[in-house]
Amino acid sequence: MTTGLTYLEVQKHLEQLKLTQVQVVLDRLAEEASRRQWSYIEFLGKLLEEEMAARQERRLAVKQRLAHFPWVKTLDQFDFSFQPSIDEKKVRELATLRFVEQAEVVLLTGPPGVGKTHLAIGLGLEAVRAGYSVYFITLSELADQVPPDRTDPRWAERLRVLSHPRLLIIDEVGYVPLSPIVSYFVFSLVCRRYEKGAMIWTSNKGFADWAGVFAGDEVLTAAILDRLLHHSTVINIRGRSYRLQDKLRAGTISAPTAAATQPGERE
């Protein structure tokens, strides 16, 4: 009876201390400690290891949710053999996250389906695991969140929020043309983050065509690109769509003839 009461008291203390993982593994590790004749310190160390590992997993899960990734895709899941135009060594170098620490920019360009978003999310996940704050958003989603009036308090607040993460990922530049007010918001955001916060941009257009995205304003576009390209790594992907690879292999469709544009060239 005494042993039972002691056990219940231990569980109660663990609950009050919020050592939830220790509660889960206590019985298993106690049996293992008895079988292997662990010392008290070894037993305590194993319990704390389990608790720390569980807390780290929970922190990563929260950071991933806050990053708003549309899905989870790691770099290890990327098929570099399918896209031989990509320098895998360069991507692995980016995965060291030196570009995040130095507040630099990564620009991933190429036609739809070649893996730009996968690489962006993969690098974003590496940053999350390293403890950096990350936020993912498509350019069209960003456009929907910009108030139409610059005097609206929500304008400054949204600018502040997007300026905060150590790594900001802006996906799908080129699919939706922006209004002048949204274009100016993006310019303001780039200015805020320039040399202060790392960014990853993905685009299906060559840089020469970005003016068509930013309300046809060539001066504003040049100012945006000037800041993005100053401290940047550009990866242009020439290849086939991952989404269509099964159909291509089966021969149900033919491969598109259009190739991705080099940065600065027209499609």
N, C-alpha and C positions, 0 to 999 in steps of 0.2 A: 504493500500500500504506500509506503514511504517513497519507493522508487517511482511509482506512478505519479504521486503528487509532485515530486521533484521534476519529472519530465514535463508535466503540465505547466509548472512554474517557468521552466526554461523556455517553453514555447510561448508563454505569455510575455516574457521579457524580450524574446526575439521579435514578437509582433509589435511591442511598444517601441523598440529600437528600429523598426522597419527593416529588419534583416530578413527580407522575405525569401531570398534564395537559400539562406542558411536553414530556414524552416523546412524547405523542400528537401534538402539533401542531408539533413541531420542524421536521420536513421541510417541511411545508406553508408555515410562516411563513418558513423559510429561503429557499425558492423565491420567495415573495412579496417578501421583503426585497431579493433580488437583482434582481428585475424592477422594483421601484419605487425601487431605490437608497436604501433606508433607511440612516440612520446606525446605528452600533452601539447607541447609546442608544435609538433608536426600536425597533430589533429587540428589545432586552432588555425594553423597556416593553411591547411586544405580548405577549411570552412571559409576563411576570408578570401582565398583565391576564387572560390565558387561565387561568392557574393560580389566581388569586384568584377568578375567576368560578366555576370548577369547585369550589373549596373551599366557596364560599358555597352552591352548590347542594347539596353533600353535607351541609353543616351543616343546611340547611333540611329535607332529607330525613330526617335523624336526628331533628330536633325534631318533625317531623310524626309519625314512628313513635312517639316518646315521648309524644306528645299522645293517642294511641289514638283518633284519629278513626275512626268506622266507615266513612267514605268521604270523598273530597275533593270539596267543593262550595264554589266561590268566590262572592262577592257578585255578581260580574259575570255569573254564570250564573243568578242569581235573576231570575225574570220578575215584575217589579213591576207590570206592566200586568195580570197575571192576578189580582193581589191589590191592588186600588185602595185598600183600607182602610189599607194600610201607608203611612206617611209616609216616602218614600224619602230625603228630606232628613235626617230624624232618623237613619235607618240609616247614611247616609254620614257623619254627624257622629260616630256611634259608631265608625265605621271609622277615625277619626283616633286612636282608642285613648286618648283623654284619660280615659275611664272606667277604663281599666286603670291608668294612672299615678296616678289619684286613689283607687284601690281602691273603686270603686263597683260597683253591681249592675245588671244588665240582666235584666228579666223579660219573657219572650215567652209570651203566653197565646193560646189559641184551640183550636178543635176539631182532631182528627187530620187530618194531610195538608195543612195550609195553609202549611207552610214554616218552622215554628218551628226545627226541627233544622237545616235548610239555613242559615238566618240565623245560628244559633249557631255552626255549623262555619265559615261564611264569616268571621265576626268572629274566630273562633279562629285561622284561617289568617292573617288580617291581623296578629294578635298574634305568631304564630310568625315571620312574615317580618320583623317589627320587632325580633326578638330576645328576646321574652318567653317564659318557660316556660309551657306550657299543658297542661292535663289534662282529658280528656273522659270522662265516665262517666254511665250512666243511673242513675236512683235505684234501680231493682231490682238492678242490678249492685252498687251500693254496699251495699245491704241484705244481699246474699249474702256480702259480705266482712267484715261486722261480727261479731266474736265475741259469743256469747251471754252472756258473763260480763265485766263491766267490769274485773275484776281481772286478766283475761288480758293479758299483755304485748303481745299483738298489737293490742289495742284502742288503746293509746297510740301504738303504732307506726303503725297505719293513720291515726289522727288526725293524726300528724305528717306523714306522706306527703301527705295531701290538703290540709294547710295550707301546703305549700311552694310550689306553682306560683303565678306571678303572676296567672294567670287559671285559674279552675276552672269547668268547664261541667258542670252537672247537668241531664240531659235526662229527659223523660218523667215529670214529677211528676204523680201522679194515677192512673196505671194500676194500681199495686199498693199496697194499704194496708200500712203498716209496723207492726211490733211496737213495744211501748213502749221496749224497749232500743235498737232502731234509731232510733226517733224521738228519743231522748235523744242518741244519737250525732250525728245531724244537727244538733240544737240546739247541741251542743258544737262541732261543726265551724263552724257559722255564727258562733258567739261568737268562735272562734279567728281567723276571717278578717275579722270585722267591722272596717271601717276600716283593714284591713291588706292584704287581698288581694281583687282583683276577682273577681266571679262572674257567670255567665250561667245563668239557670234557665229551663227551658221547662216549660209545664204545659197540660194540656187542661182544667183546672178553674179556675173563678173562685176568688178568695182566700177567699171565705166558705165554700167547701167543703174547704179544706185540712185542717181538723181531722179530717175523715174519712180523710185520708191518714196523719196522724200520730197513729194509735191513738185517735182520738176525744178527744184531750187538747186542749181549747180554750185552756187557759192556756199550754201549751207552744207551740202553734201561734201564738198571739198574740205570744209572745216571739220566735219565729222571724221572723214577718212584720214585726214592729216593726224588727228589725235589717236585714232585706232591703230594706224600703221606705224606710228613712231617707235613704239616698243612692242613689237608683235612677232608672232609666228604664224605664217600663212600655210595652210595645207589645202591644196587643190586636188580634189578626188576625181579622177577620170575612170569611169567604170560602169558596170551594169547595176541595175536595181536589185538589192537584196530581196525586196518584196516579190519580185517576179522570177527569182532564180529557179524555183521548182518548176514553173511553167516553161522557162527557157530550156531547162534540162530535159523536160518531157517533150519539147518541140511543139507545144500547143500555141506558142507565140514566137515571133522572131525578135531578136535583140534590136532595140532602138539604135538608129544610126547617129543620133545627136550625141556629141561628147560634151563634157563639162568645159566651160570657158576658163582660160587662165585668168588670174586676177588682172584686171585692167583691160581685158579683151572683151569684145562683144560676142554674144552667143550666136 
